[in-house]
Amino acid sequence: MANARTQYDALAESLVREHGARLGTLYGRACLVLDDEPFLQLSNTGLAFRLHGHPLADALALPGARRYDPFEPANLQAARAGWVYVPAAHHAQWERLAIESMRCAQAARHQQVSWAVPNAPPPQVDAPAASEPKTLAERAAAAMDKGFDFDIER
């Protein structure tokens, strides 16, 4: 596997050419910018993305991913709102995350967004129990008594 810089360079070239991103620096580190808003920063062993909503939660769920501070990238305890570090082990996810990060940067320019990690979705309610065979049989018999005459609006 190529190192983080090689992967970043290839990704950056694609995003500049195809999506209008620009190369820049953020606190002395290479980054990508969209409309003067940094959305991706190169770290020593991975990339950091600025995301919000479920893309942020999804990125943080990747093994080895963590909250990130572009001011203090070496400080593993520091975190800046919306930034997530994704290690090179997940380089196959980087393009998707970069596109999401660009989308998040654009959204933040046009509306107020929350850079906080969203709450987990509420647990799914269990489906009702399957009908008892007797109940199903009774329902089928009732439908046959009606001659399968259902009011279906088209």
C-alpha distance (Angstrom), angle and dihedral (degrees) to the residues before:
residue distance angle dihedral
M1 . . .
A2 3.77 . .
N3 3.78 119.6 .
A4 3.81 124.0 -96.6
R5 3.82 93.3 -99.0
T6 3.80 93.6 54.2
Q7 3.80 91.4 47.8
Y8 3.82 90.8 46.1
D9 3.82 92.5 50.6
A10 3.81 92.1 52.5
L11 3.80 92.2 45.9
A12 3.80 92.6 45.5
E13 3.80 92.1 51.3
S14 3.81 90.2 52.6
L15 3.81 94.6 46.4
V16 3.80 92.8 47.9
R17 3.79 92.9 47.9
E18 3.81 99.5 40.7
H19 3.81 106.6 26.0
G20 3.80 107.8 30.2
A21 3.80 97.5 -110.7
R22 3.80 119.0 150.6
L23 3.77 131.3 -142.3
G24 3.79 115.4 -114.6
T25 3.76 145.5 144.2
L26 3.78 128.1 -105.2
Y27 3.79 114.7 -165.0
G28 3.79 91.3 -23.1
R29 3.81 96.8 -47.6
A30 3.79 128.5 105.8
C31 3.78 113.1 -98.3
L32 3.77 143.4 163.3
V33 3.78 121.4 -118.3
L34 3.78 132.8 -162.6
D35 3.82 117.9 -167.5
D36 3.83 90.1 -14.9
E37 3.80 90.6 -54.1
P38 3.83 116.7 117.4
F39 3.78 110.8 -136.1
L40 3.82 104.9 164.7
Q41 3.80 132.3 34.2
L42 3.78 131.1 -171.3
S43 3.78 115.2 -124.7
N44 3.79 126.8 -173.5
T45 3.80 95.6 -95.5
G46 3.79 104.6 13.5
L47 3.77 147.0 -2.3
A48 3.78 131.1 -83.3
F49 3.79 120.2 -143.6
R50 3.79 130.4 -166.6
L51 3.77 107.2 -134.7
H52 3.76 139.3 156.9
G53 3.78 136.0 -161.8
H54 3.76 121.7 9.2
P55 3.83 95.2 -16.7
L56 3.83 86.7 61.9
A57 3.79 92.1 49.5
D58 3.82 91.1 46.0
A59 3.82 92.2 50.8
L60 3.80 92.2 48.4
A61 3.80 88.9 52.6
L62 3.82 91.5 63.8
P63 3.83 112.6 103.7
G64 3.81 109.9 -97.4
A65 3.81 94.1 13.8
R66 3.79 116.5 128.6
R67 3.75 142.3 168.1
Y68 3.80 111.8 -79.8
D69 3.78 141.8 -156.2
P70 3.83 115.9 -152.5
F71 3.84 88.5 -159.9
E72 3.80 91.9 57.9
P73 3.82 108.9 19.9
A74 3.81 92.9 165.4
N75 3.81 92.4 54.9
L76 3.79 103.3 89.7
Q77 3.80 91.3 -170.4
A78 3.82 95.4 54.9
A79 3.78 120.5 90.9
R80 3.79 133.0 -179.4
A81 3.80 119.1 -156.5
G82 3.79 112.5 -84.9
W83 3.80 97.8 1.0
V84 3.79 119.3 124.1
Y85 3.81 128.2 179.1
V86 3.81 115.5 -140.7
P87 3.82 116.0 -168.6
A88 3.80 123.5 -130.0
A89 3.80 90.2 -104.5
H90 3.82 85.0 79.3
H91 3.81 97.1 47.2
A92 3.81 89.0 128.8
Q93 3.83 86.9 66.4
W94 3.81 95.6 48.0
E95 3.80 98.5 88.8
R96 3.80 92.2 51.1
L97 3.80 90.8 46.4
A98 3.80 91.5 47.6
I99 3.81 91.7 52.8
E100 3.81 89.7 48.2
S101 3.79 89.5 47.8
M102 3.82 90.6 52.7
R103 3.79 89.6 49.5
C104 3.81 90.3 50.2
A105 3.83 91.3 49.7
Q106 3.81 90.5 51.4
A107 3.80 92.0 47.8
A108 3.81 91.2 50.2
R109 3.81 90.1 56.2
H110 3.81 92.4 55.7
Q111 3.79 103.6 34.7
Q112 3.75 141.2 15.5
V113 3.78 111.4 -90.9
S114 3.76 132.8 -176.2
W115 3.78 114.2 -122.3
A116 3.81 90.1 -166.4
V117 3.78 120.0 111.0
P118 3.81 105.6 -97.8
N119 3.75 121.0 -120.4
A120 3.74 115.6 -96.9
P121 3.79 112.4 -92.3
P122 3.78 113.8 -94.9
P123 3.77 113.9 -90.9
Q124 3.76 114.2 -91.5
V125 3.76 115.4 -103.1
D126 3.76 112.5 -119.5
A127 3.78 113.7 -108.0
P128 3.78 115.4 -107.8
A129 3.74 114.8 -88.3
A130 3.78 116.2 -88.9
S131 3.77 114.5 -94.4
E132 3.74 117.6 -92.1
P133 3.82 110.9 -108.0
K134 3.82 89.8 -117.1
T135 3.81 91.4 52.6
L136 3.79 91.5 46.6
A137 3.80 90.1 49.0
E138 3.80 90.7 50.1
R139 3.79 90.9 50.5
A140 3.82 91.8 48.5
A141 3.82 90.9 48.8
A142 3.81 90.8 50.3
A143 3.80 90.8 50.5
M144 3.82 90.9 50.3
D145 3.82 90.7 49.1
K146 3.80 87.7 56.6
G147 3.78 89.4 50.1
F148 3.80 89.7 -117.6
D149 3.80 87.9 -70.5
F150 3.80 102.8 161.2
D151 3.77 125.4 169.9
I152 3.79 102.5 -124.9
E153 3.76 117.1 172.3
R154 3.76 115.1 -149.9
